[in-house]
Amino acid sequence: MEFDTRIRELREEAGLTQAELADRVDVTRQTILYVEKGEYNPSLELAWRIAREFDAGIEDVFELPERARS
């Protein structure tokens, strides 16, 4: 499932590098890179830790595309 993320924007506003954010949420820098690009679907736990790092709700950091209604 594709999704949009504000991680890069929030990270840069906080003055954090990918490596610094990765250390704070206990993952690798590569994981942050792939999540930022929308190429890795994080677990609920990781999404929660990332959102908490920015004092935001998960829905403020991650946005799922609207599903087409049939």
N, C-alpha and C positions, 0 to 999 in steps of 0.2 A: 504494500500500500504506500502510495506516495503521500507526502505531507510537507507542509511548509514549516519552517522554524525561524525564530527570532534570536537564536543562540548567538550567532556572530554579532548581531547588532547589540545585544545586551552585554555580551562579553567585552566588546570594544568600548562601550559606554563605561563599563566598570574598570577599564584599563587592564584587563587580563589577557594573557596569551592563551593559546589553546593548551599548552602544557600546564600552565597555572590552574586553569579550570579543571583540566583532567586530574591533577593532583588533589584538588579540593573535593571532587566527586568520586575519586578512587577508580579511575579508568585510565586507559592510555591516551596519549595525544591523538593517535590515529582514530580512536573511537569518537572523540569530539569532532575531528575533521569530517568523518563520514556522517555523523548525526547532523552537523551543520549543513552539509550538502544534501541531506535528505536521502542518503544512500544506505542508511542503517536505521532500522526501526528499534529504538531503545525500549528496554523493559519498562514497565510501569514504575518500578523502583528507581531506575536511573533517571527517567523523566522527572520524577518527583524530586530527586536529589539536585538535578540541574535547576529546576524551577525554584527550589528552596534557596539555592545559592544566590539567585537574583531577587529573592524576596517577592516572588511572583507565583501565580497559580499556573498549573500545567497548561491550561487553556490559553494563558497569556504568552507562553513560550512556543507551544506547538499548535498548529492549526491543520486539521484534517480537511481535505477538499469536500465540498458539498456533494452528496450522492445524488445522482439523477433519480428523480421520482418517476415511477412508471404508472 
